[in-house]
Amino acid sequence: MKYLAILFLLISVICFLVVGLMFNLLSFIDYPYLYSGVIFLTLSVVIYFKYR
């Protein structure tokens, strides 16, 4: 389960990088990537502390 938490963390980092890239280049926030990044980050933290 620890690997699943790490995978979710990596997915959330990629989503946040896409949001930052879109904001810097095109000056708008891509909300689906922002929402999915927050969801995957939350799941990663919950899984990490639940199965620690």
FENURUR-V310047 format. One record per residue. PHI is phi in radians with two decimals (none if undefined). Layout:
PHI
PHI
This chain:
none
-1.15
-1.20
-1.15
-1.13
-1.17
-1.10
-1.10
-1.12
-1.14
-1.12
-1.17
-1.11
-1.11
-1.11
-1.19
-1.14
-1.12
-1.08
-1.14
-1.13
-1.13
-1.20
-1.25
-1.52
-2.03
1.06
-2.53
-1.71
-1.52
-1.11
-1.05
-1.22
-1.13
-1.13
-1.18
-1.11
-1.16
-1.13
-1.18
-1.16
-1.11
-1.09
-1.09
-1.16
-1.12
-1.13
-1.10
-1.40
-1.30
-1.87
-1.31
